Amino acid sequence: MPLLFFESQGELFMADGRLKEAHFCISEASTLFPNSHSVLLQRGRLAELRGHMEEAKNLYEEALAIHPTGERILVHLVRFSNCGAGTAEGTGPDLSEQARTRSCCKSAPEMGELWQPSC
């Protein structure tokens, strides 16, 4: 029950642009459930909103390691990578990211439109 409360509040605060409040809720959820893939996903989203791209990518990958078939995680990681934020120069996805995208398309073809670059 506490996880759902903190996650939902964190989502609402992020959607409203209230990152300080979102950070508090997500931190509380992370303290209670440090290995939750959904908490790691939210931490990644918050890091991305704050401009901490490398941290966001690492959190998305950690969440994916816990829940490899998590569609929401895959969507965020692939969109993040396709926008170029996952590379040192920010010029676009590197070859390993392109391979991950192809793998996502094969494992979840029904979500093909989500694997396309959105930037």
Secondary structure as GFF3:
##gff-version 3
##sequence-region A 1 119
A	DSSP	alpha_helix	2	15	.	.	.	ID=ss1
A	DSSP	alpha_helix	19	32	.	.	.	ID=ss2
A	DSSP	alpha_helix	37	49	.	.	.	ID=ss3
A	DSSP	alpha_helix	53	66	.	.	.	ID=ss4
A	DSSP	alpha_helix	71	82	.	.	.	ID=ss5
A	DSSP	alpha_helix	95	107	.	.	.	ID=ss6
A	DSSP	three_ten_helix	109	115	.	.	.	ID=ss7
###
